[in-house]
Amino acid sequence: MSEPKDLSYILTHLGEDRAQYFDAVIPPIVQSAMFAHPNVATMRTRVADEFSSHVYTRGQNPTVEIVAKKIAALEGAEAALMFGSGAAAMAAAALSVLRAGDEVLCVDKPYAWTRTLVKSHLQRFGVNGRLLDARDPAEVEAAITDQTRLIILESPNSLTFEQQDLVAIARIARARGIFTLLDNSFATPLGQSAIELGIDLVAHSATKYLNGHSDVLAGVVAGSEKLIRDLFHGPYMTLGAILSPHDAWLLLRGLRTLPVRLKQIAETTDTVLRYLERHPKVARVHSPWAQSYSQFGLTQQQLRHGSGLLSIELKADRVEQVDQFVDRLDRFLIAASWGGYESLVFPVAGVRNWPSLDFPASVPVGLIRFSIGLESSDVLIADLEQAFQAI
């Protein structure tokens, strides 16, 4: 895959018309709910095309637009829309192309709220949802029916990191007039160019690597201008799950350092990964870059570089041993989410029985996910070693 075009220009200058705001180096936060019009004729013109105008911040806002333009450019997309969370972005993208009587196919181990959307909420409105493994494009093709309108992908997923062959599935879908939607949060636009591979709509939890500071909830959907306009005039404006100007400004700050952060995180993660692969108390390591990873060929084909996520299965007989190991860690904070500057640990056993989350049975209860941050590999490995000694 080709690299994003002129990355430094996109992150530093694209969308930032500094002459419009006093030549300030950093764009201001346009904290306004609405925008005035010089006359009725102008108001009429702007309201007629609110996608391209400033009328009401529930539609477009100058600060939010800057971030959207940058992420669209990073993805190689024509346009993008920002949301208040990644879950909102995925739900709105799905709703924008589905209608009653349609069917959606979804990978069987997506982000928990995507799984809930497909299995529960869409069903209430007459949309049938089916989950499938999707690692084999032939399985996806065989599952398609006359009612299939959308295929939801997540490659790699964020727990056990299965991938899908995006080129093959996109080709199958387009030949049948079916839309494809990919959650690209793991790889980021720098690590995987899904639009280039043929995917129609690409979504992110921008809370993760795009922001990178664990202080903003945000989501984004990118795609062709037609699909994004349809999304804007449908679920986006109707449901109002928008990103605030202040959060957009913080996200813009995070984007500036995205390449530097990812480079450091990927290098540290590779060192930690090799340590875990050799550890006698680790039964299995899950990572697209692990030596035992069954889809390593696809990793080399689709991904440009590593990420900070990996999971392990301990050689443990009881969940209590998993708890002991996690509780002993000092440098890893016990928390959900990932992609920030800090290292985190997420034990599936700690949330497996939450009624709001629907984990597939194929996710081991003893699975422990790590999100590697910006700490040194020596510090993190020393912490892991002392925690292993506790079990």
C-alpha angles and dihedrals in degrees: 000000000000121000119253109275116261095342095187092054093049094051097040107034117005112116093005106118094180094182087069093062109040094281090285110169092221117050114245124243104254094210096181126126094203141015128228124230126218092225142354093262091058091046090052092051094048095047090050089061106025091160088071099033143062111247108127128000091236082073113031130350125182096232093046091047093059091058092044092052092050095049092045089053092047089052093045088240129141095232144355140197127213123225137190092250142001090251090056091049094052093045094048093047091052093046092050093066103028131084136174112296094029126120128221125201116206136181110260098236107043128141106305096248092049088054090050090049092054099040099039122010100042090048089062090063098048099268114130115218126199129184123214139169094247096186088114113057089208089063090053092048092049091051095055117109133181088268096053109116105155138034115198115204135182113189114206099010117220102245111039097005103230112170135209127218096250097188093051096044093045090052092050092048097047092050087060100039093252122146123231125211122188130193100217097176096118097054101029119209088285093059102039131020102206097171089056088052091055104265115146102210126021121195134188139189091230086192085082126056098340090065097024099182103085092234104099133061109209144146136192139196121199131186144110117338090246094055093043092049089051089050091048095052092043126038096357098060094030100050097032098212090155134159114247119238091243093052089046089055091051090048090051088055090052094049092058091071099035097114093046094047094047093049093053094042093049092050093049092045092053090055092048091046093055090049092051093046089060098042114114093216094057115089096186140358121212116206136121086237098048117118090235095049109127095209098050091129090059090047090058091045100049109020125069098194145352131280134217095253126099135145135209138197113215124222089246133136097203138040087233088069090054089051091050092052095048094044090053094058115105105177096045116073115219102238145122123250126043143207100084132119091265128073117246138188123208118189111199088209089066094062104022093108098043105128092216094057124069111201116184116242090241091070105090114239089225094055114130119195123202127199108199115214134183099296117115118270091236092059094047095046092050090052092049092049094054090048091051089055089060090068 
